[in-house]
Amino acid sequence: MTSHAATIDHHHDPSTATGIPNKKLLMWAFLASDCMFFGALISTHLIYRLHPPSGSIRPLDVFDIQLTSFSTFILLMSSLMMALAVNAIQKGNVRSCRWSLLTTMFFGTIFLGCQVFEFNNFVLEHHMTISNSLLGTTFFTLTGTHGCHVAIGVLWLGLMYVRSFKRADGVGGAGPWGANLLHLAALFGTLLLAMKFVIELVWSLHGFNGYSLTGFAGREFLTLGGTLVAIGACFWFARPAGAVDFNERHAIDVESMGLYWHFVDIVWIVIFTAVYLLEYL
């Protein structure tokens, strides 16, 4: 075995009798159970779709296929960035891994922002809720559950990103927990404030739910200011501070996270086909 292969073989993670690393085997077991869970939700939607109650809301009257297609494309691109993050950490390229993790988080947040916009539009413009129609019940349950999975994935990505700045032994220690928490808060503050600013801008441009461009700058001045402060804090926490305890030995952790993220993307492709595209056939 070459020295390079020895470096990344099993990524220094204890293996089971199957030869698969423990962390990866655990993730596959979780994804198998989650696959059955989503299978039940998707099947429920497809079954009730065939027998809609009289007078129920028609999907084509509420769906915005352009918006959903855009968010689907963004989520697929996030899978590419996740793959690049795994490849980078396997080669010990921490800097490239960080940027790929950040981009994956950014794309995941865009997807969530599109989902928030879509849900608000369905409820406020088309008056479709989880309780007043069968379509609303199956749709919000299925897509909302998937959205929760994406949000958990974004949180996991953020934790891994902050973890990559842990100082190596003998070079100042691991750093205080407070600094890590502040770094995480700045990171998610940037994403959430930026998402709020963009959604409010789109609502104002379209006059959605009484919003207008009049007074937009005044309403969102603090949001924009907070976003800029959070971005500055992110750069400050990410400044070079010596060697870090994050390298190819931790590739299995990034790989496990990648498996989860790719699974979430694959599930969305199935949802997009079964819930949206099927209505246009």
PyRosetta script that sets phi, psi and omega in degrees:
from pyrosetta import init, pose_from_sequence

init()
pose = pose_from_sequence("MTSHAATIDHHHDPSTATGIPNKKLLMWAFLASDCMFFGALISTHLIYRLHPPSGSIRPLDVFDIQLTSFSTFILLMSSLMMALAVNAIQKGNVRSCRWSLLTTMFFGTIFLGCQVFEFNNFVLEHHMTISNSLLGTTFFTLTGTHGCHVAIGVLWLGLMYVRSFKRADGVGGAGPWGANLLHLAALFGTLLLAMKFVIELVWSLHGFNGYSLTGFAGREFLTLGGTLVAIGACFWFARPAGAVDFNERHAIDVESMGLYWHFVDIVWIVIFTAVYLLEYL")
pose.set_psi(1, 132.7)
pose.set_omega(1, -179.5)
pose.set_phi(2, -71.3)
pose.set_psi(2, 162.6)
pose.set_omega(2, -179.0)
pose.set_phi(3, -63.4)
pose.set_psi(3, -35.9)
pose.set_omega(3, -180.0)
pose.set_phi(4, -66.5)
pose.set_psi(4, -43.2)
pose.set_omega(4, 179.1)
pose.set_phi(5, -63.2)
pose.set_psi(5, -37.4)
pose.set_omega(5, 179.9)
pose.set_phi(6, -66.2)
pose.set_psi(6, -28.4)
pose.set_omega(6, -178.2)
pose.set_phi(7, -67.5)
pose.set_psi(7, -40.8)
pose.set_omega(7, -173.6)
pose.set_phi(8, -107.2)
pose.set_psi(8, -3.0)
pose.set_omega(8, -178.8)
pose.set_phi(9, -63.0)
pose.set_psi(9, 118.2)
pose.set_omega(9, -178.1)
pose.set_phi(10, 61.0)
pose.set_psi(10, -1.1)
pose.set_omega(10, 175.2)
pose.set_phi(11, 53.9)
pose.set_psi(11, 38.5)
pose.set_omega(11, 175.9)
pose.set_phi(12, 60.5)
pose.set_psi(12, 25.7)
pose.set_omega(12, 179.7)
pose.set_phi(13, -106.4)
pose.set_psi(13, 133.5)
pose.set_omega(13, 178.5)
pose.set_phi(14, -56.4)
pose.set_psi(14, 138.7)
pose.set_omega(14, -177.3)
pose.set_phi(15, -106.2)
pose.set_psi(15, 154.5)
pose.set_omega(15, 176.3)
pose.set_phi(16, -83.8)
pose.set_psi(16, -176.3)
pose.set_omega(16, 178.8)
pose.set_phi(17, -65.2)
pose.set_psi(17, -19.5)
pose.set_omega(17, 179.0)
pose.set_phi(18, -79.0)
pose.set_psi(18, -11.3)
pose.set_omega(18, -176.7)
pose.set_phi(19, 87.6)
pose.set_psi(19, 0.2)
pose.set_omega(19, 179.3)
pose.set_phi(20, -94.6)
pose.set_psi(20, 134.2)
pose.set_omega(20, 177.9)
pose.set_phi(21, -54.9)
pose.set_psi(21, 145.3)
pose.set_omega(21, -177.3)
pose.set_phi(22, -55.2)
pose.set_psi(22, -45.9)
pose.set_omega(22, -177.3)
pose.set_phi(23, -63.8)
pose.set_psi(23, -39.9)
pose.set_omega(23, -179.6)
pose.set_phi(24, -70.1)
pose.set_psi(24, -39.0)
pose.set_omega(24, 178.2)
pose.set_phi(25, -64.1)
pose.set_psi(25, -40.5)
pose.set_omega(25, 177.8)
pose.set_phi(26, -63.1)
pose.set_psi(26, -42.0)
pose.set_omega(26, 179.0)
pose.set_phi(27, -64.8)
pose.set_psi(27, -42.1)
pose.set_omega(27, 178.2)
pose.set_phi(28, -62.3)
pose.set_psi(28, -38.6)
pose.set_omega(28, 178.7)
pose.set_phi(29, -64.0)
pose.set_psi(29, -42.6)
pose.set_omega(29, 178.3)
pose.set_phi(30, -63.8)
pose.set_psi(30, -43.7)
pose.set_omega(30, -178.2)
pose.set_phi(31, -66.5)
pose.set_psi(31, -31.2)
pose.set_omega(31, 177.3)
pose.set_phi(32, -64.2)
pose.set_psi(32, -43.4)
pose.set_omega(32, 178.4)
pose.set_phi(33, -68.2)
pose.set_psi(33, -38.1)
pose.set_omega(33, 179.0)
pose.set_phi(34, -67.9)
pose.set_psi(34, -30.9)
pose.set_omega(34, 177.8)
pose.set_phi(35, -63.5)
pose.set_psi(35, -42.2)
pose.set_omega(35, 178.0)
pose.set_phi(36, -66.8)
pose.set_psi(36, -35.9)
pose.set_omega(36, 179.4)
pose.set_phi(37, -63.7)
pose.set_psi(37, -49.1)
pose.set_omega(37, 178.9)
pose.set_phi(38, -67.9)
pose.set_psi(38, -33.1)
pose.set_omega(38, 177.0)
pose.set_phi(39, -59.5)
pose.set_psi(39, -40.0)
pose.set_omega(39, 178.5)
pose.set_phi(40, -65.9)
pose.set_psi(40, -42.6)
pose.set_omega(40, -178.8)
pose.set_phi(41, -66.8)
pose.set_psi(41, -43.0)
pose.set_omega(41, -179.7)
pose.set_phi(42, -66.9)
pose.set_psi(42, -41.1)
pose.set_omega(42, 178.7)
pose.set_phi(43, -62.6)
pose.set_psi(43, -40.6)
pose.set_omega(43, 178.7)
pose.set_phi(44, -60.5)
pose.set_psi(44, -44.8)
pose.set_omega(44, 179.2)
pose.set_phi(45, -62.5)
pose.set_psi(45, -43.5)
pose.set_omega(45, -177.7)
pose.set_phi(46, -66.9)
pose.set_psi(46, -36.7)
pose.set_omega(46, 179.8)
pose.set_phi(47, -67.2)
pose.set_psi(47, -48.6)
pose.set_omega(47, -178.6)
pose.set_phi(48, -71.1)
pose.set_psi(48, -22.2)
pose.set_omega(48, 176.8)
pose.set_phi(49, -63.3)
pose.set_psi(49, -31.0)
pose.set_omega(49, -178.1)
pose.set_phi(50, -75.6)
pose.set_psi(50, -17.6)
pose.set_omega(50, -176.9)
pose.set_phi(51, -132.8)
pose.set_psi(51, 65.6)
pose.set_omega(51, -179.4)
pose.set_phi(52, -72.8)
pose.set_psi(52, 141.2)
pose.set_omega(52, 176.6)
pose.set_phi(53, -63.3)
pose.set_psi(53, 153.2)
pose.set_omega(53, 179.4)
pose.set_phi(54, -64.4)
pose.set_psi(54, 138.3)
pose.set_omega(54, 179.3)
pose.set_phi(55, 79.2)
pose.set_psi(55, 8.0)
pose.set_omega(55, -178.9)
pose.set_phi(56, -76.7)
pose.set_psi(56, 162.5)
pose.set_omega(56, -179.0)
pose.set_phi(57, -67.9)
pose.set_psi(57, 134.3)
pose.set_omega(57, 177.1)
pose.set_phi(58, -83.6)
pose.set_psi(58, 131.5)
pose.set_omega(58, -179.5)
pose.set_phi(59, -55.5)
pose.set_psi(59, -39.2)
pose.set_omega(59, -177.4)
pose.set_phi(60, -66.2)
pose.set_psi(60, -18.5)
pose.set_omega(60, 179.2)
pose.set_phi(61, -80.1)
pose.set_psi(61, -16.7)
pose.set_omega(61, -175.7)
pose.set_phi(62, -118.6)
pose.set_psi(62, -26.3)
pose.set_omega(62, -175.6)
pose.set_phi(63, -70.7)
pose.set_psi(63, 143.3)
pose.set_omega(63, 173.3)
pose.set_phi(64, -118.0)
pose.set_psi(64, 91.8)
pose.set_omega(64, -172.2)
pose.set_phi(65, -65.6)
pose.set_psi(65, -28.8)
pose.set_omega(65, 179.2)
pose.set_phi(66, -65.8)
pose.set_psi(66, -46.3)
pose.set_omega(66, 179.6)
pose.set_phi(67, -63.4)
pose.set_psi(67, -44.5)
pose.set_omega(67, -178.3)
pose.set_phi(68, -67.5)
pose.set_psi(68, -36.0)
pose.set_omega(68, 176.8)
pose.set_phi(69, -64.2)
pose.set_psi(69, -41.2)
pose.set_omega(69, 178.4)
pose.set_phi(70, -62.3)
pose.set_psi(70, -47.3)
pose.set_omega(70, -179.2)
pose.set_phi(71, -65.6)
pose.set_psi(71, -32.8)
pose.set_omega(71, 176.9)
pose.set_phi(72, -65.7)
pose.set_psi(72, -43.7)
pose.set_omega(72, 177.8)
pose.set_phi(73, -60.8)
pose.set_psi(73, -43.1)
pose.set_omega(73, 179.7)
pose.set_phi(74, -61.9)
pose.set_psi(74, -41.7)
pose.set_omega(74, -179.7)
pose.set_phi(75, -66.7)
pose.set_psi(75, -36.9)
pose.set_omega(75, 177.2)
pose.set_phi(76, -65.8)
pose.set_psi(76, -39.1)
pose.set_omega(76, 177.6)
pose.set_phi(77, -65.7)
pose.set_psi(77, -30.4)
pose.set_omega(77, 177.7)
pose.set_phi(78, -65.5)
pose.set_psi(78, -31.5)
pose.set_omega(78, 176.7)
pose.set_phi(79, -65.4)
pose.set_psi(79, -38.0)
pose.set_omega(79, 176.6)
pose.set_phi(80, -61.6)
pose.set_psi(80, -44.8)
pose.set_omega(80, -179.5)
pose.set_phi(81, -66.9)
pose.set_psi(81, -34.2)
pose.set_omega(81, 177.4)
pose.set_phi(82, -65.7)
pose.set_psi(82, -40.3)
pose.set_omega(82, 177.3)
pose.set_phi(83, -63.4)
pose.set_psi(83, -38.7)
pose.set_omega(83, 178.1)
pose.set_phi(84, -66.7)
pose.set_psi(84, -34.8)
pose.set_omega(84, 177.7)
pose.set_phi(85, -64.3)
pose.set_psi(85, -43.5)
pose.set_omega(85, 178.8)
pose.set_phi(86, -63.1)
pose.set_psi(86, -45.4)
pose.set_omega(86, -179.9)
pose.set_phi(87, -62.4)
pose.set_psi(87, -38.6)
pose.set_omega(87, -178.3)
pose.set_phi(88, -66.5)
pose.set_psi(88, -44.5)
pose.set_omega(88, -176.9)
pose.set_phi(89, -72.4)
pose.set_psi(89, -28.1)
pose.set_omega(89, 175.9)
pose.set_phi(90, -64.5)
pose.set_psi(90, -28.8)
pose.set_omega(90, 177.9)
pose.set_phi(91, -93.7)
pose.set_psi(91, 2.4)
pose.set_omega(91, 178.9)
pose.set_phi(92, 78.3)
pose.set_psi(92, 15.3)
pose.set_omega(92, -179.6)
pose.set_phi(93, -90.8)
pose.set_psi(93, 86.3)
pose.set_omega(93, -174.5)
pose.set_phi(94, -66.7)
pose.set_psi(94, -41.4)
pose.set_omega(94, -178.0)
pose.set_phi(95, -60.0)
pose.set_psi(95, -47.1)
pose.set_omega(95, 179.0)
pose.set_phi(96, -64.7)
pose.set_psi(96, -37.9)
pose.set_omega(96, 178.6)
pose.set_phi(97, -62.0)
pose.set_psi(97, -42.5)
pose.set_omega(97, 179.9)
pose.set_phi(98, -60.9)
pose.set_psi(98, -47.1)
pose.set_omega(98, -178.9)
pose.set_phi(99, -63.8)
pose.set_psi(99, -37.2)
pose.set_omega(99, 178.3)
pose.set_phi(100, -67.7)
pose.set_psi(100, -39.7)
pose.set_omega(100, 176.9)
pose.set_phi(101, -63.0)
pose.set_psi(101, -43.9)
pose.set_omega(101, 179.1)
pose.set_phi(102, -62.1)
pose.set_psi(102, -42.2)
pose.set_omega(102, -179.8)
pose.set_phi(103, -66.6)
pose.set_psi(103, -38.6)
pose.set_omega(103, 176.4)
pose.set_phi(104, -62.2)
pose.set_psi(104, -43.1)
pose.set_omega(104, 176.1)
pose.set_phi(105, -60.5)
pose.set_psi(105, -43.9)
pose.set_omega(105, -179.2)
pose.set_phi(106, -60.8)
pose.set_psi(106, -45.9)
pose.set_omega(106, 179.1)
pose.set_phi(107, -65.6)
pose.set_psi(107, -39.8)
pose.set_omega(107, 177.5)
pose.set_phi(108, -62.2)
pose.set_psi(108, -37.8)
pose.set_omega(108, 178.3)
pose.set_phi(109, -68.2)
pose.set_psi(109, -37.3)
pose.set_omega(109, 176.0)
pose.set_phi(110, -61.1)
pose.set_psi(110, -43.1)
pose.set_omega(110, 178.6)
pose.set_phi(111, -60.0)
pose.set_psi(111, -45.3)
pose.set_omega(111, 179.8)
pose.set_phi(112, -64.5)
pose.set_psi(112, -37.7)
pose.set_omega(112, 177.4)
pose.set_phi(113, -62.4)
pose.set_psi(113, -41.5)
pose.set_omega(113, 176.6)
pose.set_phi(114, -62.5)
pose.set_psi(114, -37.8)
pose.set_omega(114, -179.7)
pose.set_phi(115, -69.1)
pose.set_psi(115, -40.3)
pose.set_omega(115, 176.4)
pose.set_phi(116, -61.0)
pose.set_psi(116, -45.5)
pose.set_omega(116, 179.0)
pose.set_phi(117, -60.6)
pose.set_psi(117, -44.5)
pose.set_omega(117, -178.4)
pose.set_phi(118, -64.5)
pose.set_psi(118, -45.5)
pose.set_omega(118, -179.3)
pose.set_phi(119, -61.9)
pose.set_psi(119, -43.6)
pose.set_omega(119, 178.8)
pose.set_phi(120, -62.6)
pose.set_psi(120, -39.9)
pose.set_omega(120, 179.6)
pose.set_phi(121, -64.4)
pose.set_psi(121, -42.6)
pose.set_omega(121, -179.8)
pose.set_phi(122, -64.0)
pose.set_psi(122, -41.9)
pose.set_omega(122, -175.4)
pose.set_phi(123, -75.8)
pose.set_psi(123, -48.7)
pose.set_omega(123, -171.8)
pose.set_phi(124, -85.2)
pose.set_psi(124, -33.4)
pose.set_omega(124, -178.0)
pose.set_phi(125, -93.2)
pose.set_psi(125, -40.1)
pose.set_omega(125, -176.5)
pose.set_phi(126, -106.8)
pose.set_psi(126, -2.1)
pose.set_omega(126, 175.7)
pose.set_phi(127, 55.2)
pose.set_psi(127, 38.7)
pose.set_omega(127, 175.1)
pose.set_phi(128, -103.7)
pose.set_psi(128, 117.9)
pose.set_omega(128, 179.9)
pose.set_phi(129, -121.3)
pose.set_psi(129, 177.2)
pose.set_omega(129, -177.9)
pose.set_phi(130, -71.8)
pose.set_psi(130, -15.2)
pose.set_omega(130, -174.5)
pose.set_phi(131, -113.6)
pose.set_psi(131, -14.2)
pose.set_omega(131, -174.7)
pose.set_phi(132, -100.4)
pose.set_psi(132, 0.1)
pose.set_omega(132, 177.8)
pose.set_phi(133, -155.5)
pose.set_psi(133, 151.3)
pose.set_omega(133, 178.6)
pose.set_phi(134, -66.6)
pose.set_psi(134, -38.0)
pose.set_omega(134, 177.0)
pose.set_phi(135, -60.9)
pose.set_psi(135, -44.2)
pose.set_omega(135, 179.0)
pose.set_phi(136, -62.0)
pose.set_psi(136, -38.7)
pose.set_omega(136, -179.5)
pose.set_phi(137, -63.2)
pose.set_psi(137, -51.5)
pose.set_omega(137, -177.5)
pose.set_phi(138, -72.1)
pose.set_psi(138, -38.0)
pose.set_omega(138, -176.7)
pose.set_phi(139, -67.8)
pose.set_psi(139, -52.1)
pose.set_omega(139, -176.9)
pose.set_phi(140, -67.2)
pose.set_psi(140, -33.7)
pose.set_omega(140, 178.4)
pose.set_phi(141, -66.5)
pose.set_psi(141, -46.4)
pose.set_omega(141, -177.2)
pose.set_phi(142, -69.8)
pose.set_psi(142, -55.8)
pose.set_omega(142, -176.4)
pose.set_phi(143, -71.2)
pose.set_psi(143, -31.4)
pose.set_omega(143, 176.9)
pose.set_phi(144, -66.9)
pose.set_psi(144, -39.5)
pose.set_omega(144, 177.0)
pose.set_phi(145, -63.6)
pose.set_psi(145, -41.6)
pose.set_omega(145, 177.5)
pose.set_phi(146, -64.9)
pose.set_psi(146, -40.2)
pose.set_omega(146, 177.7)
pose.set_phi(147, -60.3)
pose.set_psi(147, -37.4)
pose.set_omega(147, 176.3)
pose.set_phi(148, -63.1)
pose.set_psi(148, -39.1)
pose.set_omega(148, 177.3)
pose.set_phi(149, -63.6)
pose.set_psi(149, -41.1)
pose.set_omega(149, 178.1)
pose.set_phi(150, -64.5)
pose.set_psi(150, -42.7)
pose.set_omega(150, 179.4)
pose.set_phi(151, -61.9)
pose.set_psi(151, -41.2)
pose.set_omega(151, 176.9)
pose.set_phi(152, -63.3)
pose.set_psi(152, -40.3)
pose.set_omega(152, 177.7)
pose.set_phi(153, -62.8)
pose.set_psi(153, -41.2)
pose.set_omega(153, 178.2)
pose.set_phi(154, -63.7)
pose.set_psi(154, -41.3)
pose.set_omega(154, 177.0)
pose.set_phi(155, -62.0)
pose.set_psi(155, -43.1)
pose.set_omega(155, 179.1)
pose.set_phi(156, -62.9)
pose.set_psi(156, -42.2)
pose.set_omega(156, 177.9)
pose.set_phi(157, -60.6)
pose.set_psi(157, -42.0)
pose.set_omega(157, 178.7)
pose.set_phi(158, -63.6)
pose.set_psi(158, -41.2)
pose.set_omega(158, 178.1)
pose.set_phi(159, -64.1)
pose.set_psi(159, -40.3)
pose.set_omega(159, 179.0)
pose.set_phi(160, -67.0)
pose.set_psi(160, -39.2)
pose.set_omega(160, 179.0)
pose.set_phi(161, -61.5)
pose.set_psi(161, -48.0)
pose.set_omega(161, 179.2)
pose.set_phi(162, -64.9)
pose.set_psi(162, -36.6)
pose.set_omega(162, 178.3)
pose.set_phi(163, -59.8)
pose.set_psi(163, -30.3)
pose.set_omega(163, -177.1)
pose.set_phi(164, -68.7)
pose.set_psi(164, -8.9)
pose.set_omega(164, 179.3)
pose.set_phi(165, -99.2)
pose.set_psi(165, 3.6)
pose.set_omega(165, 179.4)
pose.set_phi(166, -60.7)
pose.set_psi(166, 128.3)
pose.set_omega(166, -177.0)
pose.set_phi(167, -70.1)
pose.set_psi(167, 146.4)
pose.set_omega(167, 178.7)
pose.set_phi(168, -72.8)
pose.set_psi(168, 156.3)
pose.set_omega(168, 178.0)
pose.set_phi(169, -59.9)
pose.set_psi(169, 136.2)
pose.set_omega(169, 178.1)
pose.set_phi(170, 85.9)
pose.set_psi(170, 0.8)
pose.set_omega(170, 178.0)
pose.set_phi(171, -126.9)
pose.set_psi(171, 59.5)
pose.set_omega(171, 176.4)
pose.set_phi(172, 88.7)
pose.set_psi(172, 5.6)
pose.set_omega(172, 177.6)
pose.set_phi(173, 77.0)
pose.set_psi(173, -166.9)
pose.set_omega(173, -175.9)
pose.set_phi(174, -87.0)
pose.set_psi(174, -7.9)
pose.set_omega(174, -179.3)
pose.set_phi(175, 86.6)
pose.set_psi(175, 154.5)
pose.set_omega(175, -177.8)
pose.set_phi(176, -69.8)
pose.set_psi(176, 148.4)
pose.set_omega(176, 178.2)
pose.set_phi(177, -63.4)
pose.set_psi(177, -32.8)
pose.set_omega(177, 179.9)
pose.set_phi(178, -58.5)
pose.set_psi(178, -41.8)
pose.set_omega(178, 179.1)
pose.set_phi(179, -64.2)
pose.set_psi(179, -39.2)
pose.set_omega(179, 178.3)
pose.set_phi(180, -64.4)
pose.set_psi(180, -41.6)
pose.set_omega(180, 179.7)
pose.set_phi(181, -66.0)
pose.set_psi(181, -39.8)
pose.set_omega(181, 178.1)
pose.set_phi(182, -66.4)
pose.set_psi(182, -38.0)
pose.set_omega(182, 176.9)
pose.set_phi(183, -61.4)
pose.set_psi(183, -45.7)
pose.set_omega(183, 179.4)
pose.set_phi(184, -63.7)
pose.set_psi(184, -41.5)
pose.set_omega(184, 179.6)
pose.set_phi(185, -63.8)
pose.set_psi(185, -40.7)
pose.set_omega(185, 178.5)
pose.set_phi(186, -64.8)
pose.set_psi(186, -39.1)
pose.set_omega(186, -178.8)
pose.set_phi(187, -64.5)
pose.set_psi(187, -50.2)
pose.set_omega(187, -178.6)
pose.set_phi(188, -74.6)
pose.set_psi(188, -28.6)
pose.set_omega(188, 174.3)
pose.set_phi(189, -61.9)
pose.set_psi(189, -41.6)
pose.set_omega(189, 177.4)
pose.set_phi(190, -60.1)
pose.set_psi(190, -47.4)
pose.set_omega(190, -177.0)
pose.set_phi(191, -65.8)
pose.set_psi(191, -45.8)
pose.set_omega(191, -176.0)
pose.set_phi(192, -70.6)
pose.set_psi(192, -42.4)
pose.set_omega(192, 179.8)
pose.set_phi(193, -66.7)
pose.set_psi(193, -40.2)
pose.set_omega(193, 177.9)
pose.set_phi(194, -64.5)
pose.set_psi(194, -40.0)
pose.set_omega(194, 178.4)
pose.set_phi(195, -64.1)
pose.set_psi(195, -42.7)
pose.set_omega(195, 178.3)
pose.set_phi(196, -61.8)
pose.set_psi(196, -43.8)
pose.set_omega(196, -178.7)
pose.set_phi(197, -61.5)
pose.set_psi(197, -45.6)
pose.set_omega(197, -177.5)
pose.set_phi(198, -67.2)
pose.set_psi(198, -43.0)
pose.set_omega(198, -179.5)
pose.set_phi(199, -63.9)
pose.set_psi(199, -43.0)
pose.set_omega(199, 177.9)
pose.set_phi(200, -62.4)
pose.set_psi(200, -38.0)
pose.set_omega(200, 178.9)
pose.set_phi(201, -64.9)
pose.set_psi(201, -44.6)
pose.set_omega(201, 179.3)
pose.set_phi(202, -63.8)
pose.set_psi(202, -43.3)
pose.set_omega(202, 177.8)
pose.set_phi(203, -59.6)
pose.set_psi(203, -41.4)
pose.set_omega(203, -179.3)
pose.set_phi(204, -67.3)
pose.set_psi(204, -40.2)
pose.set_omega(204, 179.6)
pose.set_phi(205, -64.1)
pose.set_psi(205, -34.2)
pose.set_omega(205, -177.4)
pose.set_phi(206, -97.1)
pose.set_psi(206, -0.2)
pose.set_omega(206, -178.7)
pose.set_phi(207, 63.3)
pose.set_psi(207, 33.4)
pose.set_omega(207, -175.0)
pose.set_phi(208, -74.4)
pose.set_psi(208, 128.4)
pose.set_omega(208, 174.3)
pose.set_phi(209, 53.9)
pose.set_psi(209, 39.7)
pose.set_omega(209, 176.5)
pose.set_phi(210, 86.9)
pose.set_psi(210, -2.2)
pose.set_omega(210, 178.8)
pose.set_phi(211, -73.7)
pose.set_psi(211, 151.0)
pose.set_omega(211, 175.3)
pose.set_phi(212, -151.3)
pose.set_psi(212, 163.5)
pose.set_omega(212, 179.5)
pose.set_phi(213, -69.1)
pose.set_psi(213, -19.8)
pose.set_omega(213, 178.2)
pose.set_phi(214, -64.7)
pose.set_psi(214, 118.5)
pose.set_omega(214, 179.8)
pose.set_phi(215, 82.5)
pose.set_psi(215, 4.8)
pose.set_omega(215, -179.0)
pose.set_phi(216, -61.4)
pose.set_psi(216, -45.2)
pose.set_omega(216, -178.9)
pose.set_phi(217, -58.9)
pose.set_psi(217, -40.2)
pose.set_omega(217, 179.2)
pose.set_phi(218, -68.2)
pose.set_psi(218, -39.4)
pose.set_omega(218, -179.2)
pose.set_phi(219, -67.3)
pose.set_psi(219, -38.2)
pose.set_omega(219, -171.9)
pose.set_phi(220, -105.4)
pose.set_psi(220, 11.5)
pose.set_omega(220, 179.8)
pose.set_phi(221, -61.0)
pose.set_psi(221, -46.4)
pose.set_omega(221, -180.0)
pose.set_phi(222, -66.1)
pose.set_psi(222, -36.0)
pose.set_omega(222, 178.2)
pose.set_phi(223, -62.8)
pose.set_psi(223, -46.5)
pose.set_omega(223, 179.6)
pose.set_phi(224, -65.0)
pose.set_psi(224, -42.8)
pose.set_omega(224, 178.1)
pose.set_phi(225, -62.0)
pose.set_psi(225, -42.9)
pose.set_omega(225, 178.6)
pose.set_phi(226, -64.0)
pose.set_psi(226, -36.0)
pose.set_omega(226, 178.2)
pose.set_phi(227, -63.8)
pose.set_psi(227, -44.3)
pose.set_omega(227, -179.5)
pose.set_phi(228, -65.5)
pose.set_psi(228, -39.4)
pose.set_omega(228, 177.6)
pose.set_phi(229, -64.5)
pose.set_psi(229, -42.6)
pose.set_omega(229, -179.7)
pose.set_phi(230, -65.0)
pose.set_psi(230, -38.9)
pose.set_omega(230, 177.5)
pose.set_phi(231, -63.2)
pose.set_psi(231, -43.5)
pose.set_omega(231, 177.8)
pose.set_phi(232, -61.0)
pose.set_psi(232, -39.7)
pose.set_omega(232, 178.4)
pose.set_phi(233, -64.9)
pose.set_psi(233, -37.8)
pose.set_omega(233, 178.6)
pose.set_phi(234, -62.1)
pose.set_psi(234, -44.4)
pose.set_omega(234, 178.7)
pose.set_phi(235, -65.0)
pose.set_psi(235, -35.9)
pose.set_omega(235, -179.5)
pose.set_phi(236, -67.3)
pose.set_psi(236, -44.0)
pose.set_omega(236, 179.6)
pose.set_phi(237, -69.4)
pose.set_psi(237, -26.0)
pose.set_omega(237, -177.7)
pose.set_phi(238, -89.6)
pose.set_psi(238, 5.6)
pose.set_omega(238, -179.4)
pose.set_phi(239, -64.3)
pose.set_psi(239, 147.4)
pose.set_omega(239, 179.0)
pose.set_phi(240, -57.9)
pose.set_psi(240, 133.0)
pose.set_omega(240, -179.1)
pose.set_phi(241, -141.8)
pose.set_psi(241, 34.8)
pose.set_omega(241, 177.7)
pose.set_phi(242, 97.9)
pose.set_psi(242, -172.5)
pose.set_omega(242, -177.8)
pose.set_phi(243, -66.1)
pose.set_psi(243, 147.7)
pose.set_omega(243, -179.3)
pose.set_phi(244, -120.1)
pose.set_psi(244, 154.9)
pose.set_omega(244, 178.2)
pose.set_phi(245, -93.3)
pose.set_psi(245, 64.4)
pose.set_omega(245, -179.9)
pose.set_phi(246, -155.0)
pose.set_psi(246, 111.2)
pose.set_omega(246, -177.0)
pose.set_phi(247, -152.4)
pose.set_psi(247, -159.9)
pose.set_omega(247, -176.3)
pose.set_phi(248, -62.5)
pose.set_psi(248, -18.3)
pose.set_omega(248, 176.2)
pose.set_phi(249, -64.4)
pose.set_psi(249, -22.4)
pose.set_omega(249, -179.1)
pose.set_phi(250, -98.9)
pose.set_psi(250, 13.6)
pose.set_omega(250, -178.2)
pose.set_phi(251, -61.7)
pose.set_psi(251, -33.6)
pose.set_omega(251, -178.8)
pose.set_phi(252, -63.2)
pose.set_psi(252, -32.4)
pose.set_omega(252, 178.2)
pose.set_phi(253, -67.7)
pose.set_psi(253, -43.3)
pose.set_omega(253, 178.5)
pose.set_phi(254, -68.5)
pose.set_psi(254, -36.7)
pose.set_omega(254, 178.0)
pose.set_phi(255, -62.3)
pose.set_psi(255, -44.1)
pose.set_omega(255, 179.9)
pose.set_phi(256, -61.7)
pose.set_psi(256, -42.3)
pose.set_omega(256, 176.7)
pose.set_phi(257, -64.1)
pose.set_psi(257, -37.1)
pose.set_omega(257, 177.7)
pose.set_phi(258, -64.0)
pose.set_psi(258, -39.4)
pose.set_omega(258, 177.4)
pose.set_phi(259, -59.6)
pose.set_psi(259, -43.8)
pose.set_omega(259, 179.4)
pose.set_phi(260, -62.2)
pose.set_psi(260, -45.9)
pose.set_omega(260, -175.9)
pose.set_phi(261, -66.8)
pose.set_psi(261, -41.0)
pose.set_omega(261, 178.2)
pose.set_phi(262, -64.8)
pose.set_psi(262, -37.4)
pose.set_omega(262, 177.8)
pose.set_phi(263, -61.3)
pose.set_psi(263, -45.6)
pose.set_omega(263, 179.2)
pose.set_phi(264, -59.8)
pose.set_psi(264, -39.3)
pose.set_omega(264, 178.8)
pose.set_phi(265, -67.2)
pose.set_psi(265, -42.5)
pose.set_omega(265, 179.7)
pose.set_phi(266, -63.9)
pose.set_psi(266, -41.4)
pose.set_omega(266, 178.0)
pose.set_phi(267, -60.7)
pose.set_psi(267, -39.9)
pose.set_omega(267, -179.4)
pose.set_phi(268, -66.1)
pose.set_psi(268, -34.6)
pose.set_omega(268, 176.7)
pose.set_phi(269, -60.3)
pose.set_psi(269, -41.8)
pose.set_omega(269, 177.7)
pose.set_phi(270, -65.4)
pose.set_psi(270, -43.7)
pose.set_omega(270, 179.3)
pose.set_phi(271, -63.2)
pose.set_psi(271, -44.8)
pose.set_omega(271, -179.2)
pose.set_phi(272, -59.5)
pose.set_psi(272, -39.3)
pose.set_omega(272, -179.9)
pose.set_phi(273, -72.5)
pose.set_psi(273, -47.0)
pose.set_omega(273, -173.7)
pose.set_phi(274, -75.4)
pose.set_psi(274, -33.9)
pose.set_omega(274, -174.6)
pose.set_phi(275, -94.3)
pose.set_psi(275, -42.9)
pose.set_omega(275, -173.8)
pose.set_phi(276, -97.7)
pose.set_psi(276, -62.3)
pose.set_omega(276, -171.6)
pose.set_phi(277, -62.8)
pose.set_psi(277, -33.1)
pose.set_omega(277, -178.5)
pose.set_phi(278, -60.9)
pose.set_psi(278, -28.6)
pose.set_omega(278, -179.2)
pose.set_phi(279, -72.5)
pose.set_psi(279, -18.5)
pose.set_omega(279, -176.5)
pose.set_phi(280, -99.6)
pose.set_psi(280, 1.8)
pose.set_omega(280, -179.9)
pose.set_phi(281, -82.0)
pose.dump_pdb("model.pdb")
